[in-house]
Structure formats: structure tokens, C-alpha cells
Amino acid sequence: MKVDALVKETIEQGFRLWRDGGNVRFRGDIEMPPEQINDLREHKLELLAYLKLRDIAGKLDWHLSDLLDWYSDDLIEISHMEMDVVGFVVRDYIHNIDLCRGEGYQPLGELIQVCAA
């Protein structure tokens, strides 16, 4: 299951998701089914990255779907990054978007080299 579909399904079931350090927390008015909890655990790193990108998208007034498209292959790496580092990479990418569009999608390591220069 893709992480955005998992988040959508979880929200539609009446739960709220957020980051708490290196953990994903949830809260709802009903008890979450064990299968859903297992899905969240199975995709913890991708969820952490998704929630980081969601937070940054909100701060930068940017579309989360664009960030997920750009970084979909880098979610595990993003899950381990500190928020200020993720924020720097995303802000720098957005700032240099015209340059980077000509280069096409690049993995995060190459993106930092091309766009941060």
C-alpha cells in the first residue's frame, strides 16, 4: 500500500496521525483495528517521511502531492533526517525549481548536489 493511500484510509476511518519524534502517533474516537495498527507499523518509516513532508508543505504553502511525487523514492532516507535538514532540502529545491526541472527527477543525494550548488 502506498503511504498516501494508507494515510487517507486512516483519516477516513476517523483517526488523526502525527509525528512525535521518531514515532507515528494516532488518535481517534474508536479503537483502531489491529490490522490497521500493523499496517502503520509496517510502513512506519514511510509514514514518518510523509508526515515530515506534510509539515513542511504546510509551512511553505506548497502542495504535499508535489513533494511526495518528487521524493517518493527517498521516503526511507527522509524518515531518518532531522526536520531542519528536510526543510532545507525542500526549500532549496523549490527555490531552484527551474534549474532542477531541466534535470528531471534525481535521487535525494544527487538532488542535494545539483540544487544546493
Secondary structure, 3 states (H helix, E strand, C coil): CCHHHHHHHHHHCCEEEEEECCEEEEEECCCCCHHHHHHHHHCHHHHHHHHHHHHHHHHHCCCHHHHHHHHHHHHHHHHHCCHHHHHHHHHHHHHCHHHHHHHCCCCHHHHHHHHHC
